[in-house]
Amino acid sequence: MLKLLKLEFSKFKKSTVVIMLSTMFLVFFPFSLAVGKIFDNFRTGLPTSDAFFQFTTIWEYLGYAGNWMVFFFLGVVMIYMVTLEVTHKTMRQSIIAGLSRNEFFLSKLYIALFISVLATFYYTIIALTIGFINTPNPTLELAITNEWAIPRFFLMSFGYMTFAMMVGFIVRSSGLAVFLYLSFVLMIEKLIRYGHMELLGNEYTKFYPMKSIGDLMPLPLLKMAEYIKTKDFDFSLLLSYKTASILSIVFILTFIGLSYLSFTKRDL
């Protein structure tokens, strides 16, 4: 595993695209909580800005911000790491130089796993640092009360990374792969779910891949809507964390399987 990770780092450690997107993730992620300041201007039913910076709610608000940051910055990095191998023909060269197809595929899977671990570690450090600074009389018990937010964040990150890896292996063209990846998450799946809802009703519309992965770290304000019960709103907006986790694992294994099939069955 370490050998394959070192190989991946040697390929991309000087890549301008990888460095730029990774740096933007590192910078924008902690500052994304600054949007919470605008809540000081609202009072009706909305939280004050303290919820964004204090335990225990910081885990959810920072996690939701990370949902977008991982999806955009790190997902595009993963696509680039796959498709660039095709563009520069290093995929073929690696196989000729002695790597087996399985080893090459595992190198991509390992880097997706490694990036997900690093993103989760960064999320944890940011949440703990900001939380301890801003929470009155913080305690360790209060800090770690987060409904398994750290494993959920990792699963969410790995879900986006494996989906991006799958798109990269199937499409192979950097520009088209990025466009399809962004379009599917932001628009295509939503349109499919809307069509499903119009034709078949609300049942099962929450069980789509990106919806399941996104519900691991949803917008916390949507939880408030879960308590609204009217005749016009009688269904749950969000999956439970347990259901979202189980579905995400299933979809992650599916993404990995489809990636492997695409890579092994096609010419280099």
Backbone as JSON, one array per atom type, in Angstrom:
{
  "sequence": "MLKLLKLEFSKFKKSTVVIMLSTMFLVFFPFSLAVGKIFDNFRTGLPTSDAFFQFTTIWEYLGYAGNWMVFFFLGVVMIYMVTLEVTHKTMRQSIIAGLSRNEFFLSKLYIALFISVLATFYYTIIALTIGFINTPNPTLELAITNEWAIPRFFLMSFGYMTFAMMVGFIVRSSGLAVFLYLSFVLMIEKLIRYGHMELLGNEYTKFYPMKSIGDLMPLPLLKMAEYIKTKDFDFSLLLSYKTASILSIVFILTFIGLSYLSFTKRDL",
  "N": [[0.82, -1.22, 0.0], [1.87, 1.29, 0.88], [3.93, 1.6, -0.94], [2.52, 1.94, -3.35], [1.11, 4.28, -2.77], [3.23, 6.1, -2.51], [4.09, 6.1, -5.13], [1.92, 7.34, -6.38], [2.05, 9.89, -5.22], [4.5, 10.74, -6.21], [3.87, 11.17, -8.85], [2.07, 13.31, -8.86], [2.88, 15.35, -7.16], [3.96, 17.71, -8.03], [2.03, 18.82, -9.55], [0.2, 21.46, -10.84], [-2.58, 21.8, -10.88], [-3.52, 19.96, -8.93], [-2.2, 20.93, -6.64], [-3.25, 23.55, -6.5], [-6.09, 23.17, -6.21], [-6.14, 21.62, -3.88], [-4.99, 23.4, -2.04], [-6.91, 25.43, -2.07], [-9.04, 24.04, -0.93], [-7.98, 23.6, 1.67], [-7.79, 26.23, 2.58], [-10.33, 27.48, 2.22], [-12.12, 25.82, 3.59], [-12.01, 26.03, 6.59], [-12.73, 28.74, 6.75], [-15.25, 28.76, 5.76], [-17.2, 28.71, 7.67], [-17.64, 31.31, 8.31], [-19.87, 32.31, 7.11], [-21.84, 32.01, 8.91], [-22.01, 34.32, 10.38], [-23.88, 35.98, 9.19], [-26.26, 35.26, 10.26], [-26.7, 36.69, 12.5], [-28.2, 38.77, 11.72], [-30.73, 37.89, 11.53], [-33.63, 36.71, 13.21], [-36.01, 35.28, 13.56], [-36.85, 32.2, 14.31], [-34.43, 31.15, 13.46], [-31.06, 29.99, 14.05], [-28.63, 31.63, 16.19], [-25.41, 33.06, 15.38], [-23.67, 31.74, 17.04], [-24.14, 29.01, 17.01], [-22.7, 28.04, 14.9], [-20.09, 27.95, 15.7], [-19.69, 26.77, 18.15], [-19.54, 23.95, 20.43], [-22.29, 21.66, 20.66], [-22.97, 21.87, 18.09], [-21.26, 22.77, 16.1], [-20.07, 20.64, 14.79], [-21.98, 19.71, 13.0], [-22.59, 21.95, 11.34], [-20.06, 22.64, 10.31], [-19.53, 20.21, 9.11], [-21.49, 20.15, 7.09], [-20.58, 22.27, 5.51], [-18.16, 21.13, 4.76], [-19.15, 19.06, 3.24], [-19.76, 20.28, 0.79], [-17.22, 21.31, 0.14], [-15.51, 19.06, -0.06], [-16.83, 17.63, -2.07], [-16.57, 19.42, -4.29], [-13.8, 20.5, -4.53], [-11.96, 18.34, -3.78], [-13.11, 16.17, -5.06], [-12.85, 16.87, -7.77], [-10.08, 16.88, -7.9], [-9.59, 14.13, -7.62], [-10.74, 13.11, -9.99], [-9.04, 14.32, -11.82], [-6.62, 13.06, -11.2], [-7.08, 10.52, -12.18], [-7.88, 10.8, -14.91], [-5.78, 12.21, -16.06], [-3.8, 10.34, -16.31], [-4.58, 8.93, -18.52], [-4.58, 10.91, -20.52], [-1.86, 11.69, -20.64], [-0.79, 9.28, -21.17], [0.4, 7.79, -19.18], [-0.81, 5.77, -17.83], [-0.69, 3.49, -19.5], [2.11, 3.34, -19.65], [2.8, 2.78, -17.02], [1.82, 0.2, -16.66], [3.34, -1.17, -18.57], [5.82, -0.76, -17.44], [5.83, -2.47, -15.31], [3.85, -2.59, -13.32], [0.95, -4.35, -12.32], [-2.42, -4.58, -13.62], [-4.22, -4.69, -11.51], [-2.68, -3.63, -9.4], [-2.3, -1.02, -10.33], [-4.93, -0.08, -10.32], [-5.5, -0.34, -7.59], [-3.75, 1.58, -6.61], [-5.04, 3.96, -7.24], [-7.38, 3.66, -5.77], [-6.33, 3.58, -3.19], [-5.27, 6.15, -2.97], [-7.59, 7.66, -3.06], [-8.75, 6.79, -0.69], [-6.8, 7.67, 1.11], [-6.82, 10.48, 0.79], [-9.39, 10.97, 1.7], [-9.15, 10.24, 4.39], [-7.28, 12.19, 5.24], [-8.8, 14.53, 4.8], [-10.84, 14.11, 6.65], [-9.4, 14.11, 9.03], [-8.51, 16.77, 9.01], [-10.97, 18.11, 9.16], [-11.75, 17.29, 11.74], [-9.75, 18.48, 13.34], [-10.18, 21.22, 12.81], [-12.83, 21.55, 13.78], [-12.55, 20.89, 16.51], [-10.65, 22.81, 17.33], [-11.86, 25.37, 16.75], [-14.21, 25.01, 18.19], [-13.36, 24.65, 20.91], [-12.25, 27.16, 21.34], [-14.42, 28.91, 21.13], [-16.56, 27.96, 22.67], [-18.22, 28.43, 25.71], [-16.85, 27.42, 28.73], [-15.81, 24.77, 27.86], [-15.8, 21.19, 27.63], [-14.23, 17.94, 27.44], [-16.05, 15.88, 27.13], [-18.29, 17.22, 26.15], [-17.21, 18.11, 23.76], [-16.84, 15.78, 22.23], [-19.35, 14.88, 21.8], [-21.18, 14.2, 19.26], [-22.79, 12.67, 17.56], [-21.48, 10.62, 16.05], [-20.09, 12.08, 14.13], [-17.53, 12.27, 12.97], [-16.83, 9.67, 11.79], [-18.96, 9.69, 9.97], [-18.34, 11.88, 8.37], [-16.0, 10.98, 7.18], [-17.01, 8.79, 5.69], [-18.73, 10.13, 3.97], [-16.83, 11.69, 2.54], [-15.26, 9.67, 1.33], [-17.22, 8.54, -0.22], [-17.78, 10.56, -2.16], [-15.24, 10.65, -3.32], [-14.87, 8.07, -4.4], [-16.96, 8.01, -6.21], [-16.17, 10.06, -7.94], [-13.79, 8.89, -8.84], [-14.85, 6.69, -10.23], [-16.28, 8.0, -12.31], [-14.11, 9.18, -13.6], [-12.64, 6.9, -14.51], [-14.5, 5.77, -16.26], [-15.24, 7.8, -18.12], [-12.83, 9.16, -18.85], [-11.89, 11.44, -20.26], [-10.72, 14.52, -19.15], [-12.05, 17.11, -19.04], [-14.73, 16.49, -19.81], [-15.34, 14.54, -17.93], [-15.21, 15.96, -15.48], [-17.27, 17.8, -15.95], [-19.49, 16.05, -16.18], [-19.45, 14.86, -13.65], [-19.88, 17.08, -11.87], [-22.32, 17.97, -12.9], [-24.01, 15.76, -12.51], [-24.18, 15.51, -9.71], [-25.09, 18.06, -8.92], [-27.34, 18.55, -10.54], [-28.4, 16.51, -12.4], [-29.08, 14.08, -10.95], [-30.94, 15.22, -9.2], [-32.96, 16.03, -10.97], [-33.76, 13.54, -11.92], [-34.74, 12.43, -9.55], [-36.84, 14.21, -9.1], [-38.5, 13.64, -11.3], [-39.08, 10.99, -10.64], [-40.52, 11.42, -8.27], [-42.75, 12.83, -9.27], [-43.93, 10.9, -10.9], [-44.12, 8.53, -9.38], [-44.48, 9.2, -6.77], [-43.39, 10.22, -3.4], [-42.1, 8.15, -2.13], [-39.14, 6.34, -1.7], [-37.57, 8.24, -3.04], [-35.52, 9.31, -1.65], [-33.43, 7.57, -1.66], [-31.34, 7.67, -3.45], [-27.98, 7.73, -4.89], [-26.25, 10.15, -4.5], [-27.88, 11.64, -2.86], [-28.05, 10.0, -0.62], [-25.35, 9.97, 0.23], [-24.96, 12.72, 0.64], [-26.74, 13.12, 2.76], [-25.37, 12.22, 4.94], [-24.01, 14.34, 5.98], [-25.93, 16.64, 6.3], [-27.64, 19.81, 5.63], [-27.97, 21.46, 8.62], [-30.22, 23.0, 9.29], [-32.29, 21.8, 7.97], [-33.05, 19.78, 9.62], [-34.71, 20.96, 11.41], [-37.02, 21.21, 9.93], [-37.9, 18.63, 9.93], [-39.5, 18.36, 12.08], [-41.78, 19.59, 11.43], [-45.08, 19.07, 10.84], [-47.58, 18.83, 8.72], [-50.56, 18.62, 6.72], [-49.71, 19.08, 4.19], [-47.11, 18.44, 4.22], [-45.89, 15.66, 4.83], [-43.83, 13.85, 4.85], [-40.5, 12.6, 5.39], [-37.64, 14.65, 5.08], [-34.97, 13.98, 5.2], [-32.68, 11.21, 5.27], [-32.19, 8.9, 7.95], [-29.2, 8.91, 9.96], [-28.13, 6.35, 10.24], [-29.38, 4.88, 8.16], [-28.51, 6.37, 5.95], [-25.77, 5.91, 6.15], [-25.54, 3.11, 5.74], [-26.59, 2.85, 3.12], [-24.75, 4.48, 1.79], [-22.38, 3.02, 2.04], [-23.05, 0.79, 0.49], [-23.34, 2.03, -2.03], [-20.75, 3.05, -2.37], [-19.23, 0.68, -2.59], [-20.38, -0.19, -4.96], [-19.56, 1.86, -6.73], [-16.79, 1.43, -6.68], [-16.66, -1.17, -7.72], [-17.74, -0.79, -10.34], [-15.83, 0.96, -11.33], [-13.58, -0.67, -11.35], [-14.37, -2.68, -13.17], [-14.66, -1.13, -15.51], [-12.04, -0.29, -15.89], [-10.54, -2.67, -16.16], [-11.71, -3.99, -18.33], [-11.39, -2.47, -20.56], [-9.33, -1.13, -23.23], [-5.98, 0.04, -22.72]],
  "CA": [[0.0, 0.0, 0.0], [2.73, 2.47, 0.97], [4.65, 1.71, -2.21], [1.61, 2.48, -4.36], [0.84, 5.67, -2.41], [4.42, 6.88, -2.87], [4.07, 6.22, -6.58], [0.92, 8.36, -6.71], [2.57, 11.2, -4.81], [5.58, 11.12, -7.12], [3.26, 11.59, -10.11], [1.23, 14.51, -8.79], [3.33, 16.29, -6.15], [4.27, 19.0, -8.66], [0.91, 19.18, -10.42], [-0.38, 22.76, -10.51], [-4.01, 21.64, -10.62], [-3.68, 19.3, -7.64], [-1.75, 21.86, -5.59], [-4.17, 24.67, -6.42], [-7.37, 22.74, -5.65], [-5.91, 21.19, -2.49], [-4.78, 24.61, -1.25], [-8.21, 26.09, -1.95], [-9.79, 23.27, 0.08], [-7.41, 23.86, 2.99], [-8.04, 27.63, 2.97], [-11.75, 27.82, 2.25], [-12.88, 25.0, 4.52], [-12.23, 26.65, 7.91], [-13.36, 30.05, 6.63], [-16.63, 28.62, 5.31], [-18.09, 28.97, 8.8], [-17.87, 32.75, 8.43], [-21.22, 32.61, 6.65], [-22.71, 32.02, 10.08], [-22.15, 35.67, 10.9], [-25.05, 36.66, 8.65], [-27.43, 34.89, 11.03], [-26.94, 37.71, 13.5], [-29.16, 39.72, 11.16], [-32.05, 37.25, 11.51], [-34.01, 36.29, 14.54], [-37.21, 34.48, 13.59], [-36.73, 30.76, 14.12], [-33.12, 30.74, 12.98], [-30.06, 30.02, 15.12], [-27.65, 32.7, 16.19], [-24.13, 32.63, 14.8], [-22.94, 30.9, 18.0], [-24.31, 27.61, 16.66], [-21.71, 27.67, 13.9], [-18.74, 27.97, 16.25], [-19.62, 26.17, 19.47], [-20.0, 22.58, 20.6], [-21.95, 20.53, 19.82], [-23.53, 22.11, 16.76], [-20.22, 23.06, 15.11], [-19.8, 19.44, 14.01], [-22.95, 19.61, 11.91], [-22.45, 23.07, 10.39], [-18.79, 22.47, 9.6], [-19.68, 19.02, 8.27], [-22.24, 20.52, 5.9], [-19.66, 23.04, 4.67], [-17.23, 20.16, 4.21], [-19.88, 18.33, 2.22], [-19.55, 21.01, -0.47], [-15.8, 21.47, -0.13], [-14.98, 17.78, -0.53], [-17.46, 17.36, -3.36], [-16.06, 20.24, -5.38], [-12.34, 20.57, -4.67], [-11.27, 17.05, -3.73], [-13.67, 15.32, -6.11], [-12.21, 17.25, -9.04], [-8.7, 16.38, -7.8], [-9.61, 12.69, -7.88], [-10.97, 12.94, -11.43], [-7.81, 14.73, -12.51], [-5.6, 12.04, -10.98], [-7.39, 9.37, -13.02], [-7.93, 11.12, -16.34], [-4.47, 12.67, -16.53], [-3.04, 9.15, -16.66], [-4.96, 8.59, -19.89], [-4.14, 12.0, -21.4], [-0.4, 11.65, -20.78], [-0.44, 7.89, -21.47], [1.17, 7.18, -18.08], [-1.49, 4.53, -17.45], [-0.07, 2.44, -20.29], [3.52, 3.25, -19.29], [2.91, 2.14, -15.7], [1.61, -1.24, -16.85], [4.51, -1.67, -19.29], [6.98, -0.7, -16.54], [5.85, -3.57, -14.34], [2.67, -2.66, -12.47], [-0.19, -5.1, -12.85], [-3.64, -3.78, -13.67], [-4.77, -4.64, -10.15], [-1.87, -2.7, -8.62], [-2.59, 0.33, -10.79], [-6.25, 0.27, -9.81], [-5.39, -0.17, -6.15], [-3.07, 2.85, -6.32], [-6.07, 5.0, -7.29], [-8.28, 3.45, -4.64], [-5.61, 3.96, -1.98], [-5.14, 7.61, -2.88], [-8.92, 8.13, -2.7], [-8.9, 6.51, 0.74], [-5.86, 8.51, 1.85], [-7.33, 11.85, 0.76], [-10.57, 10.99, 2.57], [-8.65, 10.23, 5.77], [-6.71, 13.5, 5.51], [-9.9, 15.5, 4.89], [-11.54, 13.87, 7.91], [-8.51, 14.6, 10.09], [-8.56, 18.23, 8.95], [-12.3, 18.46, 9.69], [-11.73, 17.09, 13.19], [-8.89, 19.5, 13.95], [-10.86, 22.52, 12.71], [-13.99, 21.56, 14.68], [-12.08, 20.93, 17.9], [-9.98, 24.09, 17.6], [-12.84, 26.46, 16.8], [-15.15, 24.72, 19.26], [-12.76, 24.95, 22.22], [-12.02, 28.59, 21.44], [-15.66, 29.7, 21.17], [-17.56, 27.41, 23.58], [-18.02, 28.76, 27.12], [-16.59, 26.28, 29.62], [-15.84, 23.52, 27.09], [-15.28, 19.97, 28.24], [-13.95, 16.9, 26.46], [-17.3, 15.15, 26.91], [-19.11, 18.05, 25.26], [-16.55, 18.19, 22.45], [-16.96, 14.54, 21.45], [-20.77, 14.56, 21.61], [-21.4, 14.67, 17.89], [-23.54, 11.68, 16.79], [-20.58, 9.93, 15.12], [-19.86, 12.99, 13.01], [-16.24, 12.03, 12.33], [-16.96, 8.58, 10.81], [-19.89, 10.09, 8.9], [-17.62, 12.76, 7.45], [-15.1, 10.13, 6.38], [-17.81, 8.03, 4.74], [-19.16, 11.09, 2.95], [-15.66, 12.02, 1.72], [-14.9, 8.49, 0.53], [-18.29, 8.39, -1.2], [-17.52, 11.48, -3.27], [-13.99, 10.3, -3.98], [-15.04, 6.87, -5.22], [-17.82, 8.38, -7.34], [-15.3, 10.8, -8.87], [-12.89, 7.9, -9.45], [-15.63, 5.93, -11.21], [-16.52, 8.86, -13.47], [-12.83, 9.32, -14.29], [-12.31, 5.67, -15.22], [-15.46, 5.5, -17.33], [-15.25, 8.86, -19.14], [-11.42, 9.27, -19.23], [-11.57, 12.8, -20.68], [-10.76, 15.36, -17.96], [-13.09, 18.12, -19.09], [-16.04, 15.85, -19.85], [-15.54, 13.85, -16.66], [-15.53, 16.97, -14.47], [-18.6, 18.32, -16.27], [-20.49, 15.03, -15.84], [-19.42, 14.71, -12.19], [-20.56, 18.23, -11.27], [-23.71, 18.01, -13.37], [-24.8, 14.68, -11.91], [-24.43, 15.81, -8.3], [-25.82, 19.31, -8.75], [-28.55, 18.71, -11.33], [-28.99, 15.33, -13.06], [-29.78, 13.22, -9.99], [-32.1, 15.96, -8.69], [-34.0, 15.96, -11.99], [-34.26, 12.16, -11.91], [-35.56, 12.29, -8.34], [-38.08, 14.98, -9.3], [-39.33, 12.84, -12.18], [-39.52, 9.86, -9.82], [-41.54, 11.9, -7.35], [-43.95, 13.18, -10.03], [-44.55, 9.7, -11.47], [-44.33, 7.44, -8.43], [-44.65, 9.7, -5.41], [-42.19, 10.53, -2.62], [-41.46, 6.95, -1.61], [-37.84, 5.9, -2.26], [-36.81, 9.29, -3.71], [-34.36, 9.67, -0.82], [-32.46, 6.49, -1.66], [-30.42, 7.79, -4.58], [-26.59, 7.74, -4.4], [-25.73, 11.41, -3.98], [-28.75, 12.02, -1.75], [-27.64, 9.21, 0.54], [-24.05, 10.46, 0.67], [-25.16, 14.07, 1.17], [-27.46, 13.09, 4.03], [-24.45, 11.96, 6.04], [-23.7, 15.66, 6.52], [-26.92, 17.51, 5.67], [-27.82, 21.14, 6.19], [-28.62, 21.28, 9.93], [-31.52, 23.66, 9.35], [-33.32, 20.89, 7.48], [-33.53, 18.97, 10.74], [-35.85, 21.66, 12.0], [-38.19, 20.91, 9.11], [-38.35, 17.28, 10.24], [-40.49, 18.44, 13.15], [-42.98, 20.23, 10.89], [-46.03, 18.05, 10.39], [-48.83, 19.37, 8.22], [-51.12, 17.76, 5.68], [-48.97, 19.32, 2.95], [-45.72, 18.03, 4.42], [-46.03, 14.49, 5.68], [-42.76, 12.89, 4.61], [-39.22, 13.03, 5.94], [-36.72, 15.21, 4.09], [-33.64, 13.41, 5.33], [-32.48, 9.86, 5.75], [-31.51, 8.81, 9.24], [-27.76, 8.71, 9.8], [-27.88, 4.92, 10.08], [-29.78, 4.49, 6.81], [-27.59, 7.03, 5.01], [-24.47, 5.23, 6.23], [-25.65, 1.79, 5.1], [-26.73, 3.07, 1.68], [-23.5, 5.03, 1.27], [-21.43, 1.9, 1.92], [-23.48, 0.01, -0.68], [-23.01, 2.79, -3.24], [-19.29, 3.11, -2.48], [-18.8, -0.61, -3.14], [-20.82, -0.2, -6.35], [-18.66, 2.74, -7.49], [-15.49, 0.76, -6.8], [-16.84, -2.29, -8.64], [-17.89, -0.29, -11.71], [-14.53, 1.5, -11.71], [-12.69, -1.8, -11.64], [-14.82, -3.31, -14.4], [-14.34, -0.24, -16.63], [-10.59, -0.25, -16.08], [-9.99, -3.97, -16.57], [-12.32, -4.48, -19.56], [-11.12, -1.56, -21.69], [-7.94, -0.99, -23.63], [-5.23, 1.12, -22.08]],
  "C": [[0.86, 1.27, 0.0], [3.49, 2.7, -0.32], [3.77, 2.36, -3.28], [1.25, 3.93, -4.06], [2.02, 6.58, -2.76], [4.48, 7.1, -4.37], [3.08, 7.31, -7.01], [1.42, 9.75, -6.36], [3.67, 11.66, -5.76], [5.03, 11.63, -8.45], [2.66, 12.99, -10.01], [1.73, 15.57, -7.8], [3.68, 17.67, -6.72], [3.17, 19.47, -9.6], [0.28, 20.49, -9.96], [-1.85, 22.63, -10.14], [-4.25, 21.02, -9.24], [-3.3, 20.23, -6.5], [-2.75, 22.99, -5.4], [-5.49, 24.27, -5.76], [-7.22, 22.3, -4.2], [-5.73, 22.4, -1.57], [-6.09, 25.35, -1.04], [-9.09, 25.37, -0.94], [-9.3, 23.61, 1.48], [-7.73, 25.27, 3.49], [-9.52, 27.9, 3.17], [-12.55, 27.03, 3.28], [-13.07, 25.66, 5.89], [-12.95, 27.99, 7.83], [-14.81, 29.97, 6.17], [-17.63, 28.87, 6.42], [-18.41, 30.45, 8.97], [-19.26, 33.15, 7.96], [-22.19, 32.66, 7.81], [-22.93, 33.39, 10.67], [-23.4, 36.37, 10.39], [-26.29, 36.33, 9.46], [-27.68, 35.84, 12.18], [-27.97, 38.72, 13.02], [-30.58, 39.16, 11.14], [-32.37, 36.76, 12.92], [-35.15, 35.27, 14.54], [-36.92, 33.01, 13.29], [-35.38, 30.26, 13.67], [-32.1, 30.82, 14.11], [-29.2, 31.26, 15.06], [-26.35, 32.17, 15.63], [-23.33, 31.75, 15.75], [-23.03, 29.43, 17.63], [-23.26, 27.13, 15.67], [-20.32, 27.45, 14.5], [-18.59, 27.25, 17.58], [-20.04, 24.71, 19.43], [-21.45, 22.6, 21.08], [-22.31, 20.76, 18.35], [-22.47, 22.41, 15.7], [-19.93, 21.84, 14.23], [-20.73, 19.34, 12.81], [-22.78, 20.72, 10.87], [-21.14, 22.98, 9.61], [-18.85, 21.25, 8.69], [-20.44, 19.33, 6.99], [-21.37, 21.35, 4.95], [-18.65, 22.11, 4.01], [-17.85, 19.3, 3.14], [-19.65, 18.97, 0.85], [-18.07, 21.09, -0.84], [-15.17, 20.18, -0.68], [-15.53, 17.45, -1.91], [-16.79, 18.13, -4.48], [-14.55, 20.12, -5.53], [-11.68, 19.19, -4.74], [-11.82, 16.07, -4.77], [-13.04, 15.6, -7.46], [-10.74, 16.8, -9.05], [-8.64, 14.9, -8.14], [-9.82, 12.4, -9.36], [-9.7, 13.25, -12.2], [-6.73, 13.67, -12.37], [-5.83, 10.79, -11.82], [-7.24, 9.71, -14.49], [-6.59, 11.59, -16.89], [-3.6, 11.5, -16.96], [-3.34, 8.73, -18.1], [-4.41, 9.62, -20.86], [-2.65, 11.94, -21.67], [0.14, 10.24, -21.04], [0.43, 7.24, -20.39], [0.5, 5.92, -17.56], [-0.85, 3.36, -18.18], [1.39, 2.23, -19.88], [3.71, 2.54, -17.96], [2.77, 0.63, -15.82], [2.82, -1.87, -17.54], [5.72, -1.74, -18.36], [6.95, -1.76, -15.45], [4.67, -3.65, -13.4], [1.62, -3.56, -13.13], [-1.4, -4.18, -12.9], [-4.25, -3.63, -12.27], [-4.01, -3.64, -9.29], [-2.15, -1.26, -9.03], [-3.95, 0.79, -10.25], [-6.21, 0.52, -8.31], [-4.7, 1.14, -5.78], [-4.07, 4.0, -6.33], [-7.03, 4.88, -6.12], [-7.62, 3.88, -3.34], [-5.5, 5.48, -1.85], [-6.49, 8.25, -2.55], [-9.17, 7.94, -1.2], [-8.02, 7.45, 1.56], [-6.35, 9.96, 1.91], [-8.54, 11.98, 1.68], [-10.16, 11.02, 4.05], [-8.08, 11.6, 6.14], [-7.79, 14.56, 5.67], [-10.64, 15.35, 6.21], [-10.71, 14.35, 9.1], [-8.55, 16.13, 10.16], [-9.88, 18.75, 9.51], [-12.31, 18.37, 11.21], [-10.92, 18.16, 13.89], [-9.57, 20.86, 13.94], [-12.01, 22.6, 13.72], [-13.56, 21.67, 16.14], [-11.45, 22.28, 18.24], [-10.98, 25.23, 17.74], [-13.82, 26.26, 17.95], [-14.6, 25.06, 20.63], [-12.53, 26.44, 22.41], [-13.32, 29.35, 21.73], [-16.71, 29.19, 22.15], [-17.26, 27.83, 25.02], [-17.87, 27.49, 27.95], [-16.64, 24.94, 28.88], [-15.28, 22.35, 27.89], [-15.04, 18.93, 27.14], [-15.22, 16.13, 26.13], [-18.21, 15.92, 25.95], [-18.53, 18.06, 23.85], [-16.79, 16.95, 21.61], [-18.41, 14.07, 21.33], [-21.2, 15.08, 20.25], [-22.12, 13.67, 16.99], [-22.68, 11.03, 15.68], [-20.28, 10.79, 13.89], [-18.56, 12.68, 12.27], [-16.3, 10.84, 11.37], [-17.91, 8.93, 9.68], [-19.2, 10.99, 7.88], [-16.66, 11.96, 6.58], [-15.88, 9.37, 5.32], [-18.32, 8.93, 3.61], [-18.01, 11.42, 1.99], [-15.3, 10.87, 0.79], [-15.97, 8.23, -0.53], [-18.07, 9.29, -2.4], [-16.26, 11.08, -4.04], [-14.15, 9.07, -4.87], [-15.98, 7.14, -6.4], [-17.02, 9.13, -8.39], [-14.34, 9.85, -9.58], [-13.62, 7.1, -10.52], [-15.88, 6.74, -12.48], [-15.24, 9.01, -14.28], [-12.46, 8.09, -15.1], [-13.24, 5.42, -16.39], [-15.34, 6.51, -18.47], [-13.86, 9.09, -19.73], [-11.0, 10.65, -19.74], [-11.77, 13.75, -19.5], [-11.94, 16.33, -17.96], [-14.48, 17.52, -19.03], [-16.35, 15.16, -18.53], [-15.91, 14.83, -15.55], [-16.93, 17.53, -14.69], [-19.68, 17.33, -15.85], [-20.59, 14.87, -14.33], [-20.19, 15.85, -11.52], [-22.04, 18.26, -11.64], [-24.56, 16.95, -12.7], [-25.16, 15.03, -10.47], [-25.34, 17.03, -8.14], [-27.18, 19.33, -9.45], [-29.17, 17.39, -11.77], [-29.74, 14.45, -12.07], [-31.02, 13.91, -9.42], [-33.26, 15.92, -9.68], [-34.61, 14.56, -12.05], [-35.16, 11.94, -10.7], [-36.88, 13.04, -8.47], [-39.03, 14.21, -10.2], [-39.89, 11.62, -11.47], [-40.68, 10.28, -8.92], [-42.86, 12.2, -8.08], [-44.69, 11.93, -10.53], [-44.96, 8.68, -10.43], [-44.55, 7.89, -7.01], [-43.32, 9.84, -4.69], [-41.43, 9.29, -2.14], [-40.21, 6.59, -2.42], [-37.07, 7.01, -2.98], [-35.58, 9.71, -2.91], [-33.21, 8.68, -0.94], [-31.54, 6.51, -2.87], [-28.99, 8.0, -4.07], [-26.14, 9.05, -3.77], [-26.58, 11.95, -2.84], [-28.34, 11.29, -0.49], [-26.32, 9.71, 1.11], [-24.18, 11.85, 1.28], [-25.84, 14.09, 2.51], [-26.6, 12.64, 5.2], [-24.05, 13.25, 6.74], [-24.66, 16.68, 5.9], [-26.9, 18.91, 6.27], [-28.56, 21.03, 7.51], [-30.0, 21.92, 10.02], [-32.64, 22.77, 8.85], [-33.85, 19.98, 8.59], [-34.71, 19.62, 11.43], [-37.14, 21.34, 11.25], [-38.74, 19.52, 9.38], [-39.44, 17.28, 11.3], [-41.78, 19.11, 12.69], [-43.9, 19.14, 10.35], [-47.34, 18.74, 10.0], [-49.34, 18.42, 7.15], [-50.41, 17.95, 4.34], [-47.52, 18.86, 3.04], [-45.72, 16.85, 5.38], [-44.99, 13.43, 5.41], [-41.45, 13.48, 5.12], [-38.3, 13.54, 4.83], [-35.39, 14.48, 4.06], [-33.69, 11.95, 5.72], [-31.91, 9.91, 7.16], [-30.03, 8.57, 8.98], [-27.43, 7.24, 9.56], [-28.21, 4.46, 8.65], [-28.84, 5.09, 5.77], [-26.24, 6.35, 4.99], [-24.49, 3.89, 5.51], [-25.73, 1.94, 3.58], [-25.44, 3.59, 1.07], [-22.45, 3.94, 1.09], [-21.77, 1.05, 0.7], [-23.09, 0.73, -1.97], [-21.5, 2.89, -3.44], [-18.75, 1.81, -3.08], [-19.21, -0.74, -4.61], [-19.91, 0.65, -7.22], [-17.31, 2.06, -7.72], [-15.59, -0.4, -7.81], [-16.96, -1.84, -10.08], [-16.58, 0.31, -12.22], [-13.59, 0.38, -12.14], [-13.08, -2.48, -12.95], [-14.46, -2.46, -15.62], [-12.86, -0.27, -16.94], [-10.05, -1.56, -16.66], [-10.53, -4.44, -17.92], [-12.02, -3.61, -20.77], [-9.63, -1.51, -22.01], [-7.29, 0.17, -22.91], [-4.98, 2.25, -23.06]]
}
